[in-house]
Amino acid sequence: MLGTGEAAELAYLTLRELGVEPVAVYGDDDRQSFLGMPVQPQAAMARGDFDRVIVASFVNTPDRQRAELTRLVPRAKLVFLRP
């Protein structure tokens, strides 16, 4: 999951409710942990140790940020909360 804000909290709780355990949390803020999980830098997503990355943000993701993310992760593995 990418994000450590309110949207990420809701996404995390929803995943847990569905029986899905997030394997990693990524973010480029100063947080060291998020709901008991260590926060890894966004660049670490390039390793690809996941099936999908949920981009957990209530803010529309600008095209520039989407392009940056697709350099790290194949577009098919990115799930955005907003189109």
mmCIF file of the N, C-alpha and C atoms, coordinates in Angstrom:
data_MODEL
# 
_entry.id   MODEL 
# 
loop_
_atom_site.group_PDB 
_atom_site.id 
_atom_site.type_symbol 
_atom_site.label_atom_id 
_atom_site.label_alt_id 
_atom_site.label_comp_id 
_atom_site.label_asym_id 
_atom_site.label_entity_id 
_atom_site.label_seq_id 
_atom_site.pdbx_PDB_ins_code 
_atom_site.Cartn_x 
_atom_site.Cartn_y 
_atom_site.Cartn_z 
_atom_site.occupancy 
_atom_site.B_iso_or_equiv 
_atom_site.pdbx_formal_charge 
_atom_site.auth_seq_id 
_atom_site.auth_comp_id 
_atom_site.auth_asym_id 
_atom_site.auth_atom_id 
_atom_site.pdbx_PDB_model_num 
ATOM 1   N N  . MET A 1 1  ? 0.844   -1.160  0.000   1.00 0.00 ? 1  MET A N  1 
ATOM 2   C CA . MET A 1 1  ? 0.000   0.000   0.000   1.00 0.00 ? 1  MET A CA 1 
ATOM 3   C C  . MET A 1 1  ? 0.895   1.230   0.000   1.00 0.00 ? 1  MET A C  1 
ATOM 4   N N  . LEU A 1 2  ? 0.528   2.222   -0.787  1.00 0.00 ? 2  LEU A N  1 
ATOM 5   C CA . LEU A 1 2  ? 1.262   3.475   -0.847  1.00 0.00 ? 2  LEU A CA 1 
ATOM 6   C C  . LEU A 1 2  ? 0.449   4.543   -0.143  1.00 0.00 ? 2  LEU A C  1 
ATOM 7   N N  . GLY A 1 3  ? 0.985   5.073   0.947   1.00 0.00 ? 3  GLY A N  1 
ATOM 8   C CA . GLY A 1 3  ? 0.315   6.131   1.685   1.00 0.00 ? 3  GLY A CA 1 
ATOM 9   C C  . GLY A 1 3  ? 0.280   5.831   3.171   1.00 0.00 ? 3  GLY A C  1 
ATOM 10  N N  . THR A 1 4  ? 0.233   6.915   3.952   1.00 0.00 ? 4  THR A N  1 
ATOM 11  C CA . THR A 1 4  ? 0.194   6.764   5.407   1.00 0.00 ? 4  THR A CA 1 
ATOM 12  C C  . THR A 1 4  ? -0.833  7.692   6.048   1.00 0.00 ? 4  THR A C  1 
ATOM 13  N N  . GLY A 1 5  ? -1.721  8.246   5.258   1.00 0.00 ? 5  GLY A N  1 
ATOM 14  C CA . GLY A 1 5  ? -2.715  9.182   5.782   1.00 0.00 ? 5  GLY A CA 1 
ATOM 15  C C  . GLY A 1 5  ? -4.042  8.499   6.089   1.00 0.00 ? 5  GLY A C  1 
ATOM 16  N N  . GLU A 1 6  ? -5.089  9.307   6.175   1.00 0.00 ? 6  GLU A N  1 
ATOM 17  C CA . GLU A 1 6  ? -6.420  8.796   6.504   1.00 0.00 ? 6  GLU A CA 1 
ATOM 18  C C  . GLU A 1 6  ? -6.924  7.788   5.478   1.00 0.00 ? 6  GLU A C  1 
ATOM 19  N N  . ALA A 1 7  ? -6.691  8.046   4.199   1.00 0.00 ? 7  ALA A N  1 
ATOM 20  C CA . ALA A 1 7  ? -7.129  7.109   3.160   1.00 0.00 ? 7  ALA A CA 1 
ATOM 21  C C  . ALA A 1 7  ? -6.437  5.766   3.331   1.00 0.00 ? 7  ALA A C  1 
ATOM 22  N N  . ALA A 1 8  ? -5.160  5.800   3.685   1.00 0.00 ? 8  ALA A N  1 
ATOM 23  C CA . ALA A 1 8  ? -4.412  4.562   3.895   1.00 0.00 ? 8  ALA A CA 1 
ATOM 24  C C  . ALA A 1 8  ? -4.950  3.798   5.102   1.00 0.00 ? 8  ALA A C  1 
ATOM 25  N N  . GLU A 1 9  ? -5.342  4.513   6.150   1.00 0.00 ? 9  GLU A N  1 
ATOM 26  C CA . GLU A 1 9  ? -5.921  3.849   7.321   1.00 0.00 ? 9  GLU A CA 1 
ATOM 27  C C  . GLU A 1 9  ? -7.202  3.118   6.936   1.00 0.00 ? 9  GLU A C  1 
ATOM 28  N N  . LEU A 1 10 ? -8.069  3.802   6.166   1.00 0.00 ? 10 LEU A N  1 
ATOM 29  C CA . LEU A 1 10 ? -9.309  3.168   5.728   1.00 0.00 ? 10 LEU A CA 1 
ATOM 30  C C  . LEU A 1 10 ? -9.038  1.979   4.804   1.00 0.00 ? 10 LEU A C  1 
ATOM 31  N N  . ALA A 1 11 ? -8.096  2.134   3.892   1.00 0.00 ? 11 ALA A N  1 
ATOM 32  C CA . ALA A 1 11 ? -7.748  1.032   2.987   1.00 0.00 ? 11 ALA A CA 1 
ATOM 33  C C  . ALA A 1 11 ? -7.207  -0.151  3.775   1.00 0.00 ? 11 ALA A C  1 
ATOM 34  N N  . TYR A 1 12 ? -6.336  0.124   4.731   1.00 0.00 ? 12 TYR A N  1 
ATOM 35  C CA . TYR A 1 12 ? -5.748  -0.933  5.558   1.00 0.00 ? 12 TYR A CA 1 
ATOM 36  C C  . TYR A 1 12 ? -6.837  -1.691  6.318   1.00 0.00 ? 12 TYR A C  1 
ATOM 37  N N  . LEU A 1 13 ? -7.731  -0.953  6.972   1.00 0.00 ? 13 LEU A N  1 
ATOM 38  C CA . LEU A 1 13 ? -8.797  -1.598  7.737   1.00 0.00 ? 13 LEU A CA 1 
ATOM 39  C C  . LEU A 1 13 ? -9.748  -2.386  6.833   1.00 0.00 ? 13 LEU A C  1 
ATOM 40  N N  . THR A 1 14 ? -10.033 -1.860  5.652   1.00 0.00 ? 14 THR A N  1 
ATOM 41  C CA . THR A 1 14 ? -10.898 -2.567  4.706   1.00 0.00 ? 14 THR A CA 1 
ATOM 42  C C  . THR A 1 14 ? -10.241 -3.862  4.237   1.00 0.00 ? 14 THR A C  1 
ATOM 43  N N  . LEU A 1 15 ? -8.962  -3.794  3.911   1.00 0.00 ? 15 LEU A N  1 
ATOM 44  C CA . LEU A 1 15 ? -8.247  -5.005  3.496   1.00 0.00 ? 15 LEU A CA 1 
ATOM 45  C C  . LEU A 1 15 ? -8.293  -6.060  4.597   1.00 0.00 ? 15 LEU A C  1 
ATOM 46  N N  . ARG A 1 16 ? -8.016  -5.641  5.823   1.00 0.00 ? 16 ARG A N  1 
ATOM 47  C CA . ARG A 1 16 ? -8.027  -6.585  6.952   1.00 0.00 ? 16 ARG A CA 1 
ATOM 48  C C  . ARG A 1 16 ? -9.416  -7.196  7.132   1.00 0.00 ? 16 ARG A C  1 
ATOM 49  N N  . GLU A 1 17 ? -10.446 -6.381  6.963   1.00 0.00 ? 17 GLU A N  1 
ATOM 50  C CA . GLU A 1 17 ? -11.825 -6.862  7.089   1.00 0.00 ? 17 GLU A CA 1 
ATOM 51  C C  . GLU A 1 17 ? -12.130 -7.925  6.024   1.00 0.00 ? 17 GLU A C  1 
ATOM 52  N N  . LEU A 1 18 ? -11.511 -7.794  4.858   1.00 0.00 ? 18 LEU A N  1 
ATOM 53  C CA . LEU A 1 18 ? -11.704 -8.754  3.763   1.00 0.00 ? 18 LEU A CA 1 
ATOM 54  C C  . LEU A 1 18 ? -10.781 -9.962  3.881   1.00 0.00 ? 18 LEU A C  1 
ATOM 55  N N  . GLY A 1 19 ? -9.944  -9.976  4.909   1.00 0.00 ? 19 GLY A N  1 
ATOM 56  C CA . GLY A 1 19 ? -9.025  -11.093 5.090   1.00 0.00 ? 19 GLY A CA 1 
ATOM 57  C C  . GLY A 1 19 ? -7.744  -10.972 4.292   1.00 0.00 ? 19 GLY A C  1 
ATOM 58  N N  . VAL A 1 20 ? -7.453  -9.778  3.808   1.00 0.00 ? 20 VAL A N  1 
ATOM 59  C CA . VAL A 1 20 ? -6.234  -9.541  3.031   1.00 0.00 ? 20 VAL A CA 1 
ATOM 60  C C  . VAL A 1 20 ? -5.218  -8.844  3.927   1.00 0.00 ? 20 VAL A C  1 
ATOM 61  N N  . GLU A 1 21 ? -4.040  -9.400  4.010   1.00 0.00 ? 21 GLU A N  1 
ATOM 62  C CA . GLU A 1 21 ? -2.989  -8.835  4.856   1.00 0.00 ? 21 GLU A CA 1 
ATOM 63  C C  . GLU A 1 21 ? -2.007  -8.040  3.990   1.00 0.00 ? 21 GLU A C  1 
ATOM 64  N N  . PRO A 1 22 ? -1.920  -6.732  4.183   1.00 0.00 ? 22 PRO A N  1 
ATOM 65  C CA . PRO A 1 22 ? -0.925  -5.953  3.439   1.00 0.00 ? 22 PRO A CA 1 
ATOM 66  C C  . PRO A 1 22 ? 0.483   -6.458  3.763   1.00 0.00 ? 22 PRO A C  1 
ATOM 67  N N  . VAL A 1 23 ? 1.335   -6.541  2.745   1.00 0.00 ? 23 VAL A N  1 
ATOM 68  C CA . VAL A 1 23 ? 2.699   -7.037  2.970   1.00 0.00 ? 23 VAL A CA 1 
ATOM 69  C C  . VAL A 1 23 ? 3.694   -5.912  3.190   1.00 0.00 ? 23 VAL A C  1 
ATOM 70  N N  . ALA A 1 24 ? 3.339   -4.693  2.770   1.00 0.00 ? 24 ALA A N  1 
ATOM 71  C CA . ALA A 1 24 ? 4.267   -3.573  2.930   1.00 0.00 ? 24 ALA A CA 1 
ATOM 72  C C  . ALA A 1 24 ? 3.502   -2.264  2.848   1.00 0.00 ? 24 ALA A C  1 
ATOM 73  N N  . VAL A 1 25 ? 4.087   -1.253  3.474   1.00 0.00 ? 25 VAL A N  1 
ATOM 74  C CA . VAL A 1 25 ? 3.566   0.113   3.384   1.00 0.00 ? 25 VAL A CA 1 
ATOM 75  C C  . VAL A 1 25 ? 4.697   0.975   2.844   1.00 0.00 ? 25 VAL A C  1 
ATOM 76  N N  . TYR A 1 26 ? 4.387   1.768   1.819   1.00 0.00 ? 26 TYR A N  1 
ATOM 77  C CA . TYR A 1 26 ? 5.367   2.652   1.199   1.00 0.00 ? 26 TYR A CA 1 
ATOM 78  C C  . TYR A 1 26 ? 4.916   4.094   1.371   1.00 0.00 ? 26 TYR A C  1 
ATOM 79  N N  . GLY A 1 27 ? 5.866   4.983   1.515   1.00 0.00 ? 27 GLY A N  1 
ATOM 80  C CA . GLY A 1 27 ? 5.566   6.394   1.623   1.00 0.00 ? 27 GLY A CA 1 
ATOM 81  C C  . GLY A 1 27 ? 6.842   7.199   1.661   1.00 0.00 ? 27 GLY A C  1 
ATOM 82  N N  . ASP A 1 28 ? 6.749   8.426   1.237   1.00 0.00 ? 28 ASP A N  1 
ATOM 83  C CA . ASP A 1 28 ? 7.918   9.302   1.235   1.00 0.00 ? 28 ASP A CA 1 
ATOM 84  C C  . ASP A 1 28 ? 7.770   10.433  2.237   1.00 0.00 ? 28 ASP A C  1 
ATOM 85  N N  . ASP A 1 29 ? 7.058   10.171  3.319   1.00 0.00 ? 29 ASP A N  1 
ATOM 86  C CA . ASP A 1 29 ? 6.986   11.164  4.376   1.00 0.00 ? 29 ASP A CA 1 
ATOM 87  C C  . ASP A 1 29 ? 7.943   10.734  5.491   1.00 0.00 ? 29 ASP A C  1 
ATOM 88  N N  . ASP A 1 30 ? 7.887   11.389  6.602   1.00 0.00 ? 30 ASP A N  1 
ATOM 89  C CA . ASP A 1 30 ? 8.829   11.112  7.684   1.00 0.00 ? 30 ASP A CA 1 
ATOM 90  C C  . ASP A 1 30 ? 8.377   9.997   8.628   1.00 0.00 ? 30 ASP A C  1 
ATOM 91  N N  . ARG A 1 31 ? 7.252   9.389   8.360   1.00 0.00 ? 31 ARG A N  1 
ATOM 92  C CA . ARG A 1 31 ? 6.765   8.342   9.262   1.00 0.00 ? 31 ARG A CA 1 
ATOM 93  C C  . ARG A 1 31 ? 7.647   7.107   9.168   1.00 0.00 ? 31 ARG A C  1 
ATOM 94  N N  . GLN A 1 32 ? 7.965   6.550   10.307  1.00 0.00 ? 32 GLN A N  1 
ATOM 95  C CA . GLN A 1 32 ? 8.774   5.330   10.369  1.00 0.00 ? 32 GLN A CA 1 
ATOM 96  C C  . GLN A 1 32 ? 7.904   4.078   10.400  1.00 0.00 ? 32 GLN A C  1 
ATOM 97  N N  . SER A 1 33 ? 6.668   4.231   10.933  1.00 0.00 ? 33 SER A N  1 
ATOM 98  C CA . SER A 1 33 ? 5.761   3.088   10.986  1.00 0.00 ? 33 SER A CA 1 
ATOM 99  C C  . SER A 1 33 ? 4.337   3.558   10.730  1.00 0.00 ? 33 SER A C  1 
ATOM 100 N N  . PHE A 1 34 ? 3.515   2.610   10.335  1.00 0.00 ? 34 PHE A N  1 
ATOM 101 C CA . PHE A 1 34 ? 2.111   2.881   10.037  1.00 0.00 ? 34 PHE A CA 1 
ATOM 102 C C  . PHE A 1 34 ? 1.303   1.681   10.514  1.00 0.00 ? 34 PHE A C  1 
ATOM 103 N N  . LEU A 1 35 ? 0.499   1.878   11.544  1.00 0.00 ? 35 LEU A N  1 
ATOM 104 C CA . LEU A 1 35 ? -0.321  0.814   12.120  1.00 0.00 ? 35 LEU A CA 1 
ATOM 105 C C  . LEU A 1 35 ? 0.501   -0.439  12.413  1.00 0.00 ? 35 LEU A C  1 
ATOM 106 N N  . GLY A 1 36 ? 1.678   -0.219  12.959  1.00 0.00 ? 36 GLY A N  1 
ATOM 107 C CA . GLY A 1 36 ? 2.541   -1.327  13.359  1.00 0.00 ? 36 GLY A CA 1 
ATOM 108 C C  . GLY A 1 36 ? 3.424   -1.890  12.264  1.00 0.00 ? 36 GLY A C  1 
ATOM 109 N N  . MET A 1 37 ? 3.334   -1.355  11.060  1.00 0.00 ? 37 MET A N  1 
ATOM 110 C CA . MET A 1 37 ? 4.156   -1.841  9.950   1.00 0.00 ? 37 MET A CA 1 
ATOM 111 C C  . MET A 1 37 ? 5.208   -0.781  9.618   1.00 0.00 ? 37 MET A C  1 
ATOM 112 N N  . PRO A 1 38 ? 6.433   -1.204  9.299   1.00 0.00 ? 38 PRO A N  1 
ATOM 113 C CA . PRO A 1 38 ? 7.442   -0.214  8.913   1.00 0.00 ? 38 PRO A CA 1 
ATOM 114 C C  . PRO A 1 38 ? 7.086   0.426   7.573   1.00 0.00 ? 38 PRO A C  1 
ATOM 115 N N  . VAL A 1 39 ? 7.385   1.707   7.447   1.00 0.00 ? 39 VAL A N  1 
ATOM 116 C CA . VAL A 1 39 ? 7.143   2.427   6.193   1.00 0.00 ? 39 VAL A CA 1 
ATOM 117 C C  . VAL A 1 39 ? 8.428   2.418   5.386   1.00 0.00 ? 39 VAL A C  1 
ATOM 118 N N  . GLN A 1 40 ? 8.334   1.879   4.175   1.00 0.00 ? 40 GLN A N  1 
ATOM 119 C CA . GLN A 1 40 ? 9.478   1.822   3.272   1.00 0.00 ? 40 GLN A CA 1 
ATOM 120 C C  . GLN A 1 40 ? 9.407   2.989   2.286   1.00 0.00 ? 40 GLN A C  1 
ATOM 121 N N  . PRO A 1 41 ? 10.549  3.439   1.782   1.00 0.00 ? 41 PRO A N  1 
ATOM 122 C CA . PRO A 1 41 ? 10.507  4.528   0.798   1.00 0.00 ? 41 PRO A CA 1 
ATOM 123 C C  . PRO A 1 41 ? 9.794   4.073   -0.475  1.00 0.00 ? 41 PRO A C  1 
ATOM 124 N N  . GLN A 1 42 ? 9.151   5.017   -1.124  1.00 0.00 ? 42 GLN A N  1 
ATOM 125 C CA . GLN A 1 42 ? 8.408   4.724   -2.355  1.00 0.00 ? 42 GLN A CA 1 
ATOM 126 C C  . GLN A 1 42 ? 9.283   4.033   -3.389  1.00 0.00 ? 42 GLN A C  1 
ATOM 127 N N  . ALA A 1 43 ? 10.533  4.403   -3.489  1.00 0.00 ? 43 ALA A N  1 
ATOM 128 C CA . ALA A 1 43 ? 11.437  3.804   -4.474  1.00 0.00 ? 43 ALA A CA 1 
ATOM 129 C C  . ALA A 1 43 ? 11.594  2.298   -4.277  1.00 0.00 ? 43 ALA A C  1 
ATOM 130 N N  . ALA A 1 44 ? 11.360  1.807   -3.068  1.00 0.00 ? 44 ALA A N  1 
ATOM 131 C CA . ALA A 1 44 ? 11.490  0.372   -2.788  1.00 0.00 ? 44 ALA A CA 1 
ATOM 132 C C  . ALA A 1 44 ? 10.418  -0.447  -3.499  1.00 0.00 ? 44 ALA A C  1 
ATOM 133 N N  . MET A 1 45 ? 9.387   0.198   -4.022  1.00 0.00 ? 45 MET A N  1 
ATOM 134 C CA . MET A 1 45 ? 8.353   -0.534  -4.755  1.00 0.00 ? 45 MET A CA 1 
ATOM 135 C C  . MET A 1 45 ? 8.917   -1.187  -6.008  1.00 0.00 ? 45 MET A C  1 
ATOM 136 N N  . ALA A 1 46 ? 10.033  -0.704  -6.495  1.00 0.00 ? 46 ALA A N  1 
ATOM 137 C CA . ALA A 1 46 ? 10.629  -1.252  -7.717  1.00 0.00 ? 46 ALA A CA 1 
ATOM 138 C C  . ALA A 1 46 ? 11.029  -2.716  -7.549  1.00 0.00 ? 46 ALA A C  1 
ATOM 139 N N  . ARG A 1 47 ? 11.209  -3.161  -6.302  1.00 0.00 ? 47 ARG A N  1 
ATOM 140 C CA . ARG A 1 47 ? 11.553  -4.576  -6.070  1.00 0.00 ? 47 ARG A CA 1 
ATOM 141 C C  . ARG A 1 47 ? 10.416  -5.505  -6.450  1.00 0.00 ? 47 ARG A C  1 
ATOM 142 N N  . GLY A 1 48 ? 9.191   -5.033  -6.362  1.00 0.00 ? 48 GLY A N  1 
ATOM 143 C CA . GLY A 1 48 ? 8.034   -5.802  -6.807  1.00 0.00 ? 48 GLY A CA 1 
ATOM 144 C C  . GLY A 1 48 ? 7.661   -6.994  -5.953  1.00 0.00 ? 48 GLY A C  1 
ATOM 145 N N  . ASP A 1 49 ? 7.788   -6.895  -4.631  1.00 0.00 ? 49 ASP A N  1 
ATOM 146 C CA . ASP A 1 49 ? 7.451   -7.999  -3.730  1.00 0.00 ? 49 ASP A CA 1 
ATOM 147 C C  . ASP A 1 49 ? 5.974   -7.983  -3.356  1.00 0.00 ? 49 ASP A C  1 
ATOM 148 N N  . PHE A 1 50 ? 5.071   -7.871  -4.361  1.00 0.00 ? 50 PHE A N  1 
ATOM 149 C CA . PHE A 1 50 ? 3.639   -7.733  -4.086  1.00 0.00 ? 50 PHE A CA 1 
ATOM 150 C C  . PHE A 1 50 ? 2.839   -8.104  -5.324  1.00 0.00 ? 50 PHE A C  1 
ATOM 151 N N  . ASP A 1 51 ? 1.546   -8.343  -5.111  1.00 0.00 ? 51 ASP A N  1 
ATOM 152 C CA . ASP A 1 51 ? 0.638   -8.601  -6.231  1.00 0.00 ? 51 ASP A CA 1 
ATOM 153 C C  . ASP A 1 51 ? 0.050   -7.303  -6.774  1.00 0.00 ? 51 ASP A C  1 
ATOM 154 N N  . ARG A 1 52 ? -0.268  -6.377  -5.862  1.00 0.00 ? 52 ARG A N  1 
ATOM 155 C CA . ARG A 1 52 ? -0.854  -5.087  -6.215  1.00 0.00 ? 52 ARG A CA 1 
ATOM 156 C C  . ARG A 1 52 ? -0.359  -4.024  -5.245  1.00 0.00 ? 52 ARG A C  1 
ATOM 157 N N  . VAL A 1 53 ? -0.382  -2.771  -5.706  1.00 0.00 ? 53 VAL A N  1 
ATOM 158 C CA . VAL A 1 53 ? -0.109  -1.632  -4.830  1.00 0.00 ? 53 VAL A CA 1 
ATOM 159 C C  . VAL A 1 53 ? -1.363  -0.773  -4.817  1.00 0.00 ? 53 VAL A C  1 
ATOM 160 N N  . ILE A 1 54 ? -1.930  -0.602  -3.647  1.00 0.00 ? 54 ILE A N  1 
ATOM 161 C CA . ILE A 1 54 ? -3.082  0.276   -3.502  1.00 0.00 ? 54 ILE A CA 1 
ATOM 162 C C  . ILE A 1 54 ? -2.549  1.669   -3.209  1.00 0.00 ? 54 ILE A C  1 
ATOM 163 N N  . VAL A 1 55 ? -2.845  2.603   -4.096  1.00 0.00 ? 55 VAL A N  1 
ATOM 164 C CA . VAL A 1 55 ? -2.433  3.993   -3.920  1.00 0.00 ? 55 VAL A CA 1 
ATOM 165 C C  . VAL A 1 55 ? -3.525  4.644   -3.085  1.00 0.00 ? 55 VAL A C  1 
ATOM 166 N N  . ALA A 1 56 ? -3.271  4.726   -1.784  1.00 0.00 ? 56 ALA A N  1 
ATOM 167 C CA . ALA A 1 56 ? -4.289  5.136   -0.821  1.00 0.00 ? 56 ALA A CA 1 
ATOM 168 C C  . ALA A 1 56 ? -4.192  6.629   -0.538  1.00 0.00 ? 56 ALA A C  1 
ATOM 169 N N  . SER A 1 57 ? -4.963  7.399   -1.311  1.00 0.00 ? 57 SER A N  1 
ATOM 170 C CA . SER A 1 57 ? -4.983  8.843   -1.159  1.00 0.00 ? 57 SER A CA 1 
ATOM 171 C C  . SER A 1 57 ? -6.352  9.347   -1.589  1.00 0.00 ? 57 SER A C  1 
ATOM 172 N N  . PHE A 1 58 ? -6.879  10.342  -0.856  1.00 0.00 ? 58 PHE A N  1 
ATOM 173 C CA . PHE A 1 58 ? -8.141  10.958  -1.242  1.00 0.00 ? 58 PHE A CA 1 
ATOM 174 C C  . PHE A 1 58 ? -7.935  12.034  -2.302  1.00 0.00 ? 58 PHE A C  1 
ATOM 175 N N  . VAL A 1 59 ? -6.691  12.420  -2.521  1.00 0.00 ? 59 VAL A N  1 
ATOM 176 C CA . VAL A 1 59 ? -6.369  13.465  -3.492  1.00 0.00 ? 59 VAL A CA 1 
ATOM 177 C C  . VAL A 1 59 ? -6.237  12.822  -4.864  1.00 0.00 ? 59 VAL A C  1 
ATOM 178 N N  . ASN A 1 60 ? -6.773  13.483  -5.884  1.00 0.00 ? 60 ASN A N  1 
ATOM 179 C CA . ASN A 1 60 ? -6.592  12.973  -7.241  1.00 0.00 ? 60 ASN A CA 1 
ATOM 180 C C  . ASN A 1 60 ? -5.107  12.853  -7.548  1.00 0.00 ? 60 ASN A C  1 
ATOM 181 N N  . THR A 1 61 ? -4.731  11.744  -8.144  1.00 0.00 ? 61 THR A N  1 
ATOM 182 C CA . THR A 1 61 ? -3.329  11.513  -8.487  1.00 0.00 ? 61 THR A CA 1 
ATOM 183 C C  . THR A 1 61 ? -3.042  12.181  -9.825  1.00 0.00 ? 61 THR A C  1 
ATOM 184 N N  . PRO A 1 62 ? -2.204  13.226  -9.830  1.00 0.00 ? 62 PRO A N  1 
ATOM 185 C CA . PRO A 1 62 ? -1.904  13.895  -11.098 1.00 0.00 ? 62 PRO A CA 1 
ATOM 186 C C  . PRO A 1 62 ? -1.174  12.960  -12.062 1.00 0.00 ? 62 PRO A C  1 
ATOM 187 N N  . ASP A 1 63 ? -1.290  13.277  -13.346 1.00 0.00 ? 63 ASP A N  1 
ATOM 188 C CA . ASP A 1 63 ? -0.657  12.452  -14.376 1.00 0.00 ? 63 ASP A CA 1 
ATOM 189 C C  . ASP A 1 63 ? 0.834   12.291  -14.134 1.00 0.00 ? 63 ASP A C  1 
ATOM 190 N N  . ARG A 1 64 ? 1.499   13.341  -13.652 1.00 0.00 ? 64 ARG A N  1 
ATOM 191 C CA . ARG A 1 64 ? 2.940   13.262  -13.402 1.00 0.00 ? 64 ARG A CA 1 
ATOM 192 C C  . ARG A 1 64 ? 3.257   12.207  -12.340 1.00 0.00 ? 64 ARG A C  1 
ATOM 193 N N  . GLN A 1 65 ? 2.452   12.183  -11.277 1.00 0.00 ? 65 GLN A N  1 
ATOM 194 C CA . GLN A 1 65 ? 2.675   11.191  -10.223 1.00 0.00 ? 65 GLN A CA 1 
ATOM 195 C C  . GLN A 1 65 ? 2.362   9.784   -10.732 1.00 0.00 ? 65 GLN A C  1 
ATOM 196 N N  . ARG A 1 66 ? 1.321   9.643   -11.531 1.00 0.00 ? 66 ARG A N  1 
ATOM 197 C CA . ARG A 1 66 ? 1.001   8.332   -12.114 1.00 0.00 ? 66 ARG A CA 1 
ATOM 198 C C  . ARG A 1 66 ? 2.156   7.848   -12.989 1.00 0.00 ? 66 ARG A C  1 
ATOM 199 N N  . ALA A 1 67 ? 2.719   8.743   -13.780 1.00 0.00 ? 67 ALA A N  1 
ATOM 200 C CA . ALA A 1 67 ? 3.848   8.365   -14.640 1.00 0.00 ? 67 ALA A CA 1 
ATOM 201 C C  . ALA A 1 67 ? 5.041   7.925   -13.798 1.00 0.00 ? 67 ALA A C  1 
ATOM 202 N N  . GLU A 1 68 ? 5.284   8.635   -12.704 1.00 0.00 ? 68 GLU A N  1 
ATOM 203 C CA . GLU A 1 68 ? 6.386   8.269   -11.804 1.00 0.00 ? 68 GLU A CA 1 
ATOM 204 C C  . GLU A 1 68 ? 6.151   6.884   -11.194 1.00 0.00 ? 68 GLU A C  1 
ATOM 205 N N  . LEU A 1 69 ? 4.931   6.627   -10.784 1.00 0.00 ? 69 LEU A N  1 
ATOM 206 C CA . LEU A 1 69 ? 4.611   5.328   -10.188 1.00 0.00 ? 69 LEU A CA 1 
ATOM 207 C C  . LEU A 1 69 ? 4.761   4.193   -11.189 1.00 0.00 ? 69 LEU A C  1 
ATOM 208 N N  . THR A 1 70 ? 4.367   4.433   -12.436 1.00 0.00 ? 70 THR A N  1 
ATOM 209 C CA . THR A 1 70 ? 4.472   3.371   -13.438 1.00 0.00 ? 70 THR A CA 1 
ATOM 210 C C  . THR A 1 70 ? 5.911   3.106   -13.852 1.00 0.00 ? 70 THR A C  1 
ATOM 211 N N  . ARG A 1 71 ? 6.825   3.989   -13.510 1.00 0.00 ? 71 ARG A N  1 
ATOM 212 C CA . ARG A 1 71 ? 8.244   3.684   -13.720 1.00 0.00 ? 71 ARG A CA 1 
ATOM 213 C C  . ARG A 1 71 ? 8.730   2.689   -12.660 1.00 0.00 ? 71 ARG A C  1 
ATOM 214 N N  . LEU A 1 72 ? 8.071   2.671   -11.518 1.00 0.00 ? 72 LEU A N  1 
ATOM 215 C CA . LEU A 1 72 ? 8.443   1.772   -10.421 1.00 0.00 ? 72 LEU A CA 1 
ATOM 216 C C  . LEU A 1 72 ? 7.664   0.452   -10.452 1.00 0.00 ? 72 LEU A C  1 
ATOM 217 N N  . VAL A 1 73 ? 6.399   0.538   -10.849 1.00 0.00 ? 73 VAL A N  1 
ATOM 218 C CA . VAL A 1 73 ? 5.482   -0.592  -10.774 1.00 0.00 ? 73 VAL A CA 1 
ATOM 219 C C  . VAL A 1 73 ? 4.700   -0.672  -12.082 1.00 0.00 ? 73 VAL A C  1 
ATOM 220 N N  . PRO A 1 74 ? 4.518   -1.867  -12.661 1.00 0.00 ? 74 PRO A N  1 
ATOM 221 C CA . PRO A 1 74 ? 3.683   -1.963  -13.865 1.00 0.00 ? 74 PRO A CA 1 
ATOM 222 C C  . PRO A 1 74 ? 2.270   -1.432  -13.591 1.00 0.00 ? 74 PRO A C  1 
ATOM 223 N N  . ARG A 1 75 ? 1.710   -0.704  -14.533 1.00 0.00 ? 75 ARG A N  1 
ATOM 224 C CA . ARG A 1 75 ? 0.387   -0.075  -14.378 1.00 0.00 ? 75 ARG A CA 1 
ATOM 225 C C  . ARG A 1 75 ? -0.667  -1.086  -13.947 1.00 0.00 ? 75 ARG A C  1 
ATOM 226 N N  . ALA A 1 76 ? -0.583  -2.308  -14.442 1.00 0.00 ? 76 ALA A N  1 
ATOM 227 C CA . ALA A 1 76 ? -1.576  -3.338  -14.109 1.00 0.00 ? 76 ALA A CA 1 
ATOM 228 C C  . ALA A 1 76 ? -1.553  -3.690  -12.619 1.00 0.00 ? 76 ALA A C  1 
ATOM 229 N N  . LYS A 1 77 ? -0.481  -3.382  -11.903 1.00 0.00 ? 77 LYS A N  1 
ATOM 230 C CA . LYS A 1 77 ? -0.404  -3.693  -10.484 1.00 0.00 ? 77 LYS A CA 1 
ATOM 231 C C  . LYS A 1 77 ? -0.805  -2.520  -9.599  1.00 0.00 ? 77 LYS A C  1 
ATOM 232 N N  . LEU A 1 78 ? -1.104  -1.372  -10.181 1.00 0.00 ? 78 LEU A N  1 
ATOM 233 C CA . LEU A 1 78 ? -1.494  -0.191  -9.409  1.00 0.00 ? 78 LEU A CA 1 
ATOM 234 C C  . LEU A 1 78 ? -3.010  -0.097  -9.302  1.00 0.00 ? 78 LEU A C  1 
ATOM 235 N N  . VAL A 1 79 ? -3.502  0.093   -8.083  1.00 0.00 ? 79 VAL A N  1 
ATOM 236 C CA . VAL A 1 79 ? -4.919  0.255   -7.843  1.00 0.00 ? 79 VAL A CA 1 
ATOM 237 C C  . VAL A 1 79 ? -5.114  1.623   -7.180  1.00 0.00 ? 79 VAL A C  1 
ATOM 238 N N  . PHE A 1 80 ? -5.815  2.517   -7.856  1.00 0.00 ? 80 PHE A N  1 
ATOM 239 C CA . PHE A 1 80 ? -6.057  3.864   -7.349  1.00 0.00 ? 80 PHE A CA 1 
ATOM 240 C C  . PHE A 1 80 ? -7.441  3.944   -6.725  1.00 0.00 ? 80 PHE A C  1 
ATOM 241 N N  . LEU A 1 81 ? -7.579  4.685   -5.627  1.00 0.00 ? 81 LEU A N  1 
ATOM 242 C CA . LEU A 1 81 ? -8.869  4.871   -5.004  1.00 0.00 ? 81 LEU A CA 1 
ATOM 243 C C  . LEU A 1 81 ? -9.760  5.750   -5.877  1.00 0.00 ? 81 LEU A C  1 
ATOM 244 N N  . ARG A 1 82 ? -9.124  6.629   -6.634  1.00 0.00 ? 82 ARG A N  1 
ATOM 245 C CA . ARG A 1 82 ? -9.851  7.503   -7.568  1.00 0.00 ? 82 ARG A CA 1 
ATOM 246 C C  . ARG A 1 82 ? -9.288  7.311   -8.964  1.00 0.00 ? 82 ARG A C  1 
ATOM 247 N N  . PRO A 1 83 ? -10.148 7.385   -9.988  1.00 0.00 ? 83 PRO A N  1 
ATOM 248 C CA . PRO A 1 83 ? -9.664  7.220   -11.370 1.00 0.00 ? 83 PRO A CA 1 
ATOM 249 C C  . PRO A 1 83 ? -8.740  8.329   -11.807 1.00 0.00 ? 83 PRO A C  1 
# 
